[in-house]
Amino acid sequence: MARTVETETSEGKRSPMRPKPPLRVPFFYGWVLVAVTFVTMAIGVNVRTAFSLFFPPILSEFGWDRGVTAGAFSFGFFVSAFVSPLVGRLMDRKGPRLVIEIGVILMGLGLLAAPMTREPWQLYATIGFLVGVGSNCIGYYGQSLFLPNWFARRRGLAIGIAFSGVGVGSVTLLPWVQHAIETVGWKAACTTLGIVTLVLLVPINLLLRKRPEEVGLHPDGGDGNISHARAGSSVVDEAWAATDWTLTRALRTKRFWCVAIGYAGGLYVWYAVQVHQTKYLMDVGFSPSVGVWALGLVSLLGIPGQIFLGHLSDRVGRETVWAIACSGFAVCYAALIALAAYPSLWLVYVMVFAQGALGYGLTSVMGAIVLEIFQGAHYGAIFGAIMFSAMMGGAAGPWVTGALHDVTGDYGIAFAVGIAMSLLSATAIWTAAPRKIRSVPGRTR
């Protein structure tokens, strides 16, 4: 006779139900989700990154200020910041299939409509609003709302592998986008990118599930009792871990605000350099091709970087890896500042390595940090509120950097601000200290 188990409802209550028969596949189904996320991130995240390639031809065609044009990218982050709590709640209630598919459709529509741009507000509505909100659903944030549920012992490694799809997409998709821009123009390239997004991503994301229990499985594919025992052995602060963390309770804690500040700083430095680095390299004397391969190589180095740092976080802790990643961005900005006086390729290599191999490691622990502090039925809502702050940081980065350039005439002060934000982010996450709530497998005896 089948034994009944308790499951957690979206309201945080416990309700008995019969376990579903396990899904019969020759390997753990969680790795299917890793593969789907890999492909989705390869296309979806790089669609937003491609704005750095569209940026110069849009400036040339319309003659708008850099701050105004880069503001479309920032506007997408501002809108995403406000919808992030809604996305988190929708994920708690409906799961990833609905959320991710909505994101894919919005992104595809934004790309298809962007070539009709004639005024700045139209760029803000398409590349900013539609692509921005779509990217919020299918990018690092959306995937972090459910993928960590499928793994415990290998959480950092699995997320690192899934998110390394961004790097693969960058070295395959971005060079093609640049070639298309040079041969048929940015508008035709944008239209084709929209078609590719819809045709490839809509079908495969129908395979998503929120938790392994939905298909009769357990995290890591292990036995339910063993998984429960392992989860219990990782708890450091039993009182904190036993709390039913709602958004209201989380908002009253210092840890919530430390994570929020840390994520805001992390996305600030990430997107400020991502949007402006291609144009900056051209400004200091490098050819457009150098700017393109530098952007692609950053994401290429992010492949081993995210996988290694994700795996390392399972051994040494999430905040340690976050600090390593922030130090990578600090070195990146320092190299960019030095390039103004010494425009040499070796400094470009330093900038690329620090940003890609180290900085991109932020994503491999972004979901794990919040889950391990505020684990529970309301994780999506709490993560959504934290991502409001993160998206505001991501929105401010490109806009503030562009505005400072317009005011001062160069990027020196703007890149110095990037170094300061990197240090602030690392300090905030270290203060939040997820290690004091749950230890990672490498620290669990």
C-alpha positions as CSV (number, residue, x, y, z in Angstrom):
1,M,0.0,0.0,0.0
2,A,1.4,3.4,-1.0
3,R,2.5,5.6,1.9
4,T,1.1,9.1,2.0
5,V,3.5,12.0,2.4
6,E,3.2,15.7,3.3
7,T,3.7,18.3,0.7
8,E,4.1,22.0,1.1
9,T,1.4,24.2,-0.5
10,S,2.0,27.7,-1.9
11,E,0.6,29.1,1.4
12,G,3.3,27.3,3.4
13,K,0.8,24.8,4.9
14,R,1.4,21.0,5.0
15,S,-1.1,18.8,3.2
16,P,-1.1,15.0,2.9
17,M,-1.1,13.5,-0.6
18,R,0.0,10.2,-2.2
19,P,3.4,10.3,-3.8
20,K,3.4,10.3,-7.6
21,P,5.0,7.3,-9.3
22,P,8.6,8.1,-10.2
23,L,9.2,9.3,-13.8
24,R,11.0,6.4,-15.7
25,V,14.0,7.8,-17.5
26,P,17.5,6.2,-17.7
27,F,19.1,9.1,-15.8
28,F,18.0,11.7,-13.3
29,Y,15.5,14.0,-14.9
30,G,17.1,17.1,-13.2
31,W,19.8,16.8,-15.9
32,V,17.2,17.3,-18.6
33,L,16.3,20.6,-16.9
34,V,19.9,21.5,-16.9
35,A,20.1,20.8,-20.6
36,V,16.9,22.9,-21.3
37,T,18.2,25.7,-19.2
38,F,21.6,25.5,-21.0
39,V,20.0,26.1,-24.4
40,T,17.5,28.7,-23.1
41,M,20.3,30.7,-21.5
42,A,22.5,30.3,-24.6
43,I,19.9,32.2,-26.6
44,G,17.9,34.2,-24.1
45,V,20.7,35.9,-22.2
46,N,22.8,36.6,-25.3
47,V,19.8,38.3,-26.9
48,R,20.1,40.9,-24.2
49,T,23.9,40.9,-24.5
50,A,23.5,41.6,-28.2
51,F,22.4,45.1,-27.3
52,S,26.1,45.9,-27.0
53,L,26.4,45.0,-30.7
54,F,23.3,46.9,-31.8
55,F,24.4,49.9,-29.8
56,P,27.0,51.4,-32.3
57,P,24.8,51.1,-35.4
58,I,21.8,52.5,-33.6
59,L,23.9,55.5,-32.5
60,S,25.1,55.9,-36.0
61,E,21.6,55.7,-37.6
62,F,19.8,58.0,-35.2
63,G,22.5,60.2,-33.7
64,W,21.0,60.0,-30.2
65,D,23.1,60.6,-27.0
66,R,24.8,57.6,-25.5
67,G,23.0,58.0,-22.3
68,V,19.6,58.2,-24.0
69,T,20.4,55.1,-26.2
70,A,21.9,53.0,-23.4
71,G,18.9,54.1,-21.3
72,A,16.7,51.7,-23.3
73,F,18.7,48.8,-21.9
74,S,18.5,50.3,-18.4
75,F,14.7,50.9,-18.8
76,G,14.3,47.2,-19.3
77,F,16.0,46.6,-16.0
78,F,13.8,49.2,-14.2
79,V,10.7,47.5,-15.5
80,S,12.1,44.0,-14.7
81,A,12.8,45.2,-11.1
82,F,9.1,46.0,-10.6
83,V,7.8,42.8,-12.2
84,S,10.4,40.6,-10.4
85,P,8.2,40.1,-7.3
86,L,5.3,39.2,-9.5
87,V,7.4,36.7,-11.4
88,G,8.5,35.1,-8.2
89,R,4.9,34.7,-6.9
90,L,3.8,33.4,-10.3
91,M,6.6,30.8,-10.1
92,D,5.5,29.8,-6.6
93,R,1.9,29.2,-7.8
94,K,2.2,28.1,-11.5
95,G,5.7,26.8,-11.9
96,P,8.4,27.4,-14.5
97,R,6.6,26.3,-17.7
98,L,4.2,29.2,-17.7
99,V,6.8,31.8,-16.5
100,I,9.5,30.8,-18.9
101,E,7.2,30.5,-21.9
102,I,5.8,34.0,-21.2
103,G,9.4,35.3,-21.2
104,V,10.2,33.6,-24.5
105,I,7.2,35.1,-26.2
106,L,7.8,38.6,-24.8
107,M,11.4,38.5,-25.9
108,G,10.6,37.2,-29.4
109,L,7.9,39.9,-29.9
110,G,10.3,42.6,-28.7
111,L,13.0,41.5,-31.2
112,L,10.5,41.4,-34.1
113,A,9.1,44.9,-33.3
114,A,12.5,46.6,-32.6
115,P,13.3,47.2,-36.3
116,M,10.3,49.5,-36.6
117,T,11.9,51.9,-34.2
118,R,12.0,55.6,-35.3
119,E,12.0,57.4,-31.9
120,P,13.7,56.7,-28.6
121,W,10.5,55.7,-26.8
122,Q,10.0,52.9,-29.4
123,L,13.4,51.5,-28.6
124,Y,12.5,51.7,-24.9
125,A,9.2,49.8,-25.6
126,T,10.7,47.0,-27.6
127,I,14.3,46.3,-26.6
128,G,13.7,47.9,-23.2
129,F,10.3,46.7,-22.0
130,L,9.5,43.5,-24.0
131,V,13.0,42.1,-24.3
132,G,13.9,43.3,-20.8
133,V,10.9,41.6,-19.1
134,G,11.2,38.5,-21.2
135,S,14.9,38.2,-20.2
136,N,13.9,38.6,-16.6
137,C,11.7,35.5,-16.9
138,I,14.0,33.3,-18.8
139,G,17.4,34.5,-17.6
140,Y,19.5,34.0,-14.5
141,Y,16.6,35.0,-12.2
142,G,13.8,32.9,-13.7
143,Q,16.0,29.8,-13.9
144,S,17.2,30.3,-10.3
145,L,13.7,30.1,-9.1
146,F,13.3,26.4,-9.7
147,L,16.6,24.8,-10.8
148,P,18.2,24.8,-7.3
149,N,15.2,22.7,-6.1
150,W,16.5,19.7,-8.2
151,F,19.9,19.4,-6.6
152,A,21.4,19.5,-3.1
153,R,24.9,17.9,-3.1
154,R,25.6,19.2,-6.6
155,R,23.6,22.4,-6.6
156,G,26.5,24.7,-7.5
157,L,27.9,22.4,-10.1
158,A,24.5,21.8,-11.8
159,I,23.7,25.5,-11.9
160,G,27.2,26.3,-13.1
161,I,26.8,23.8,-16.0
162,A,23.3,25.1,-16.9
163,F,24.4,28.8,-16.9
164,S,27.5,28.1,-18.9
165,G,25.2,27.9,-21.8
166,V,25.5,31.7,-21.9
167,G,29.2,31.3,-22.9
168,V,28.5,28.8,-25.6
169,G,25.8,31.0,-27.0
170,S,28.1,34.0,-26.9
171,V,30.8,32.4,-29.1
172,T,28.2,31.0,-31.6
173,L,25.3,33.5,-31.5
174,L,27.1,36.9,-31.0
175,P,29.6,36.6,-33.9
176,W,26.7,35.6,-36.2
177,V,24.8,38.7,-35.0
178,Q,27.7,40.9,-35.7
179,H,28.2,39.4,-39.1
180,A,24.5,39.9,-39.9
181,I,24.7,43.5,-38.7
182,E,27.6,44.2,-41.0
183,T,26.1,42.5,-44.0
184,V,22.3,43.1,-43.8
185,G,22.0,45.7,-41.1
186,W,21.0,45.6,-37.4
187,K,17.2,45.6,-38.2
188,A,17.3,42.3,-40.3
189,A,19.7,40.8,-37.7
190,C,17.2,41.7,-34.9
191,T,14.2,40.2,-36.8
192,T,16.1,36.9,-37.4
193,L,17.1,36.7,-33.8
194,G,13.5,37.0,-32.8
195,I,12.4,34.2,-35.1
196,V,15.2,31.9,-33.8
197,T,14.2,32.7,-30.2
198,L,10.6,31.7,-30.7
199,V,11.2,28.6,-32.8
200,L,13.8,27.0,-30.6
201,L,12.8,28.0,-27.1
202,V,9.0,27.6,-27.0
203,P,9.0,23.8,-27.6
204,I,11.9,22.7,-25.3
205,N,10.6,24.6,-22.2
206,L,7.5,22.5,-22.1
207,L,9.7,19.9,-20.4
208,L,10.2,22.0,-17.3
209,R,9.0,21.0,-13.9
210,K,9.4,23.0,-10.6
211,R,10.4,20.3,-8.2
212,P,11.5,16.7,-8.5
213,E,8.6,15.6,-6.2
214,E,6.2,16.6,-9.1
215,V,7.4,13.6,-11.0
216,G,8.0,11.2,-8.1
217,L,11.7,12.0,-7.6
218,H,14.0,13.5,-5.0
219,P,16.8,16.0,-5.2
220,D,20.0,14.6,-6.9
221,G,17.9,11.5,-7.8
222,G,18.5,10.0,-4.4
223,D,16.3,8.2,-1.9
224,G,13.8,10.4,-0.1
225,N,15.0,9.4,3.4
226,I,18.7,9.9,2.5
227,S,18.0,13.3,0.9
228,H,16.1,14.4,4.0
229,A,19.0,13.2,6.3
230,R,21.5,15.1,4.2
231,A,19.5,18.3,4.2
232,G,19.2,18.1,8.0
233,S,22.9,17.5,8.4
234,S,23.7,20.8,6.6
235,V,21.7,23.0,8.9
236,V,23.8,25.2,11.1
237,D,21.2,27.6,12.6
238,E,18.3,25.3,13.4
239,A,16.0,28.1,14.7
240,W,16.5,30.1,11.5
241,A,16.0,27.0,9.2
242,A,12.9,26.0,11.1
243,T,11.2,29.4,10.5
244,D,8.4,29.6,7.9
245,W,10.0,32.4,6.0
246,T,7.4,34.6,4.4
247,L,8.3,37.8,2.5
248,T,7.0,39.9,5.4
249,R,9.3,38.1,7.9
250,A,12.3,38.2,5.5
251,L,11.9,41.9,5.1
252,R,12.5,42.4,8.8
253,T,15.9,40.7,8.7
254,K,19.4,42.2,8.2
255,R,20.3,39.3,6.0
256,F,17.6,40.1,3.4
257,W,18.9,43.6,3.0
258,C,22.5,42.5,2.8
259,V,21.7,40.1,0.0
260,A,19.6,42.8,-1.8
261,I,22.5,45.2,-1.6
262,G,25.0,42.6,-2.7
263,Y,22.9,41.6,-5.7
264,A,22.3,45.2,-6.7
265,G,26.0,45.8,-6.7
266,G,26.7,42.6,-8.6
267,L,24.3,43.4,-11.4
268,Y,25.4,47.0,-11.5
269,V,29.0,46.1,-12.3
270,W,28.0,43.2,-14.6
271,Y,25.8,45.2,-17.0
272,A,27.6,48.5,-16.9
273,V,30.7,46.9,-18.4
274,Q,28.7,44.6,-20.7
275,V,26.9,47.5,-22.4
276,H,29.8,49.9,-22.7
277,Q,32.9,47.8,-23.2
278,T,32.5,47.4,-27.0
279,K,32.2,51.1,-27.7
280,Y,34.9,51.9,-25.1
281,L,37.4,49.6,-26.8
282,M,36.7,51.4,-30.1
283,D,37.1,54.8,-28.4
284,V,40.6,53.9,-27.2
285,G,41.7,52.8,-30.6
286,F,40.8,49.1,-31.1
287,S,38.9,47.9,-34.2
288,P,35.2,46.8,-34.0
289,S,36.4,43.2,-34.5
290,V,38.4,43.4,-31.3
291,G,35.4,44.7,-29.4
292,V,33.3,41.8,-30.8
293,W,35.7,39.0,-30.0
294,A,36.4,40.5,-26.5
295,L,32.7,40.4,-25.8
296,G,32.4,36.8,-27.0
297,L,35.6,35.7,-25.3
298,V,34.3,37.0,-21.9
299,S,31.3,34.7,-22.2
300,L,33.5,31.8,-23.5
301,L,35.7,32.1,-20.5
302,G,32.5,32.2,-18.4
303,I,31.9,28.5,-19.4
304,P,34.7,26.9,-17.4
305,G,34.5,29.8,-14.9
306,Q,30.9,29.2,-14.0
307,I,31.3,25.4,-13.8
308,F,34.4,25.5,-11.7
309,L,33.2,28.3,-9.4
310,G,29.8,26.6,-9.0
311,H,31.6,23.3,-8.1
312,L,34.0,25.2,-5.8
313,S,31.0,26.8,-4.0
314,D,29.8,23.3,-3.1
315,R,33.1,22.8,-1.4
316,V,34.1,26.2,0.2
317,G,30.8,28.1,0.5
318,R,28.7,30.5,-1.6
319,E,29.9,33.8,-0.2
320,T,33.5,32.9,-0.9
321,V,32.8,32.3,-4.6
322,W,30.7,35.6,-4.7
323,A,33.8,37.5,-3.3
324,I,36.0,35.8,-5.9
325,A,33.6,36.9,-8.7
326,C,33.4,40.5,-7.4
327,S,37.2,40.7,-7.3
328,G,37.1,39.7,-10.9
329,F,34.9,42.6,-11.8
330,A,37.1,45.0,-9.8
331,V,40.2,43.8,-11.8
332,C,38.2,44.1,-15.0
333,Y,37.3,47.8,-14.3
334,A,40.9,48.5,-13.3
335,A,42.2,47.1,-16.6
336,L,39.7,49.2,-18.5
337,I,40.9,52.4,-16.7
338,A,44.5,51.4,-17.6
339,L,43.6,50.9,-21.2
340,A,42.9,54.6,-21.6
341,A,46.6,55.3,-21.0
342,Y,48.1,52.0,-22.3
343,P,45.8,50.6,-25.1
344,S,47.5,47.2,-25.4
345,L,46.1,43.8,-26.1
346,W,47.5,42.3,-23.0
347,L,45.3,44.6,-20.9
348,V,42.3,43.6,-23.0
349,Y,43.2,39.9,-22.2
350,V,43.4,40.8,-18.5
351,M,40.0,42.6,-18.6
352,V,38.4,39.7,-20.5
353,F,39.8,37.0,-18.2
354,A,38.8,38.7,-15.0
355,Q,35.3,39.5,-16.2
356,G,34.5,36.1,-17.8
357,A,36.4,33.5,-15.8
358,L,35.9,35.1,-12.5
359,G,33.1,37.7,-12.6
360,Y,30.6,35.5,-14.3
361,G,30.8,33.1,-11.4
362,L,28.2,35.3,-9.7
363,T,25.5,33.4,-11.5
364,S,26.5,30.0,-10.2
365,V,25.6,31.0,-6.6
366,M,22.9,33.6,-7.1
367,G,20.0,31.2,-6.6
368,A,21.8,29.1,-4.0
369,I,22.5,32.0,-1.6
370,V,18.8,33.0,-1.3
371,L,17.5,29.4,-1.2
372,E,19.9,28.4,1.6
373,I,19.0,31.4,3.7
374,F,15.2,31.6,3.0
375,Q,14.3,28.1,2.0
376,G,10.6,27.4,2.0
377,A,7.3,27.7,0.2
378,H,7.7,31.4,-0.3
379,Y,11.2,31.3,-1.7
380,G,10.0,32.7,-5.1
381,A,8.3,35.7,-3.6
382,I,11.4,36.5,-1.4
383,F,13.8,36.0,-4.3
384,G,11.6,38.2,-6.4
385,A,11.8,41.0,-3.9
386,I,15.6,40.6,-3.7
387,M,15.7,40.7,-7.5
388,F,13.8,44.0,-7.4
389,S,16.9,45.5,-5.8
390,A,19.2,43.5,-8.1
391,M,17.4,44.7,-11.3
392,M,17.5,48.3,-10.1
393,G,21.3,47.9,-9.8
394,G,21.4,46.3,-13.3
395,A,19.3,49.2,-14.6
396,A,21.5,51.8,-13.0
397,G,24.8,50.4,-14.2
398,P,24.5,51.1,-18.0
399,W,22.6,54.4,-17.5
400,V,24.9,55.9,-14.8
401,T,28.0,54.8,-16.8
402,G,26.7,56.4,-19.9
403,A,25.6,59.6,-18.1
404,L,29.0,59.9,-16.4
405,H,30.7,59.6,-19.7
406,D,28.4,62.3,-21.2
407,V,29.2,64.7,-18.3
408,T,32.9,64.0,-18.0
409,G,33.9,63.2,-21.5
410,D,35.4,59.8,-20.6
411,Y,34.8,56.6,-18.7
412,G,37.4,57.1,-15.9
413,I,35.1,58.1,-13.1
414,A,32.4,55.6,-14.2
415,F,34.8,52.7,-14.1
416,A,36.1,53.8,-10.7
417,V,32.5,53.6,-9.4
418,G,32.4,50.1,-10.8
419,I,35.4,49.1,-8.6
420,A,33.7,50.5,-5.5
421,M,30.4,48.7,-6.3
422,S,32.3,45.4,-6.7
423,L,33.8,45.8,-3.2
424,L,30.4,46.8,-1.7
425,S,28.7,43.7,-3.2
426,A,31.3,41.3,-1.9
427,T,31.1,42.8,1.6
428,A,27.3,42.7,1.7
429,I,27.1,39.0,0.7
430,W,29.8,38.1,3.2
431,T,27.8,39.9,5.9
432,A,24.7,38.0,4.9
433,A,26.6,34.8,5.7
434,P,24.6,31.9,4.2
435,R,27.3,29.6,5.7
436,K,25.9,30.4,9.2
437,I,22.4,29.1,8.1
438,R,23.3,26.0,6.1
439,S,26.7,24.6,5.3
440,V,27.6,23.5,1.8
441,P,28.3,19.7,1.2
442,G,32.0,20.2,1.4
443,R,31.7,21.7,4.9
444,T,29.2,19.1,6.1
445,R,30.6,16.2,8.2
